[in-house]
Amino acid sequence: METQNNWVARSLQHVWHPCTQMQHHETVPLIPVSHGRGIWLYDMDGKRYLDAISSWWVNLFGHANPRINAALKDQLDKLEHAMLAGFTHAPVIELSEKLSALTGHALGHSFYASDGASAVEIALKMSFHAWRNGGQTEKQEFVCIQGSYHGETVGALAVTDVSLFREAYGPMLQRAHVVASPDARLAQEGETAADVALRAAADLERVLQERQGKVAAVIIEPLVQCATGMAMHDPVYLRRLRELCDQYQVHLIADEIAVGCGRSGTFFACESAQIWPDFLCLSKGISGGYLPLSLVMTTDAVYQAFYDADVRRGFLHSHSYTGNPLACRAALATLAIFEEENVIATNRQKSQMIAQAFAGLHNDSRVKHVRQQGMIFAFDAVVDDPAKASTFSRRFFSAALQQELLMRPIGRSVYLMPPYILNEEEITLLAQKTMNVFEEVMA
Ligand SMILES: *Cc1c(COP(=O)(O)O)cnc(C)c1O
């Protein structure tokens, strides 16, 4: 039988891994996964790992979920794929109907792609083109928030403010305006999270005023900027953002790729502020973590801006696998679990259990900014030695694997984004293991 080490060697020879300095694998382990069940992933040697970050935030109801598996097996014998131009099929129709209903039909038109970055590209292009079709050809600029992450294709990177990802490609990018972050961690003495949010909104207003008539859209990750290190803000920011976008006639793009599908505590994060954006991007959790699927939901107004006899006024964007039936069936099975198992309410209890399991952190001097939004929990480690700080994340990852845990801190922000199916016992186990790893890495 082939050994685990042999699989690792073969992978390193021919697979170029994402978001990785490949040389680090001289010291950082690479885990060949054999199979997954529920919250656990198993390697080729049978060792297990609790998937505490839902395999990069995509998995909602566990690996090898019986309901999603059954739906996919059924779909496989009906239709694996058909092109979506000139053709349609039941899974994409039913999914679009259900999503529309979830927004009370405020966002009644869904446009499909396969990955998150493509959904962001679509929203940016649609906004730009909608204004153009309406004769407002001057509206060509975009605004994003400090620390924003919207994906790594060239258009998405232009509205991304994580220098690690953007730096090398600067000259290729049509840079967006970057406005102040509403991150609650920026609170000064005596300020509340809402104060920080309103202060940041004033900076946004300044840019919208200065660039009046030039801005097509503002793009935001509502409630939690995940990739920059789980930066959380008060929902008042979203309400103010909606007001400002209306006032200055600018589209609002909500990138809910990470925070959508119940992750933030409501199905859509925008619900927390009782607003709807002009464009809402979904991906990651929408297929339950099974298949690449992304989509952009938008309003009647935007849809009508393209509806015309002239082909060039249409939205001619496409991807080969647009609206793939298998991916849509996985999404339908995922939404059925939400409907039938009262997931949003149960998650509220689980989120409280997670808070309780980590209550000890609040008076730990090695920890700052313990924070939580729905099924996202995070804290920042205080590491003063710069050499230790720069390797914190990698050391934590390696130590976590020893404790049967899959966790990858972002910088010194340690976070959990577990699948929704974990139970009370598993929450206790997860907290214990996390604290063991933390002790070891801080020693
Ligand atoms: C992951 C992510 C993206 C990009 O999605 P990909 O599928 O990785 O291209 C965009 N925006 C946010 C907020 C994300 O978390």
The ligand as a Gaussian input file, in Angstrom:
#p B3LYP/6-31G(d) Opt

LIG

0 1
 C      -13.548000      33.616000      -0.608000
 C      -14.041000      34.977000      -0.891000
 C      -14.067000      35.498000      -2.209000
 C      -13.492000      34.764000      -3.387000
 O      -14.112000      33.538000      -3.627000
 P      -13.296000      32.435000      -4.452000
 O      -14.267000      31.338000      -4.654000
 O      -12.139000      32.038000      -3.578000
 O      -12.858000      33.077000      -5.717000
 C      -14.601000      36.751000      -2.396000
 N      -15.089000      37.467000      -1.367000
 C      -15.099000      37.001000      -0.113000
 C      -15.690000      37.842000       0.974000
 C      -14.556000      35.749000       0.179000
 O      -14.512000      35.318000       1.445000

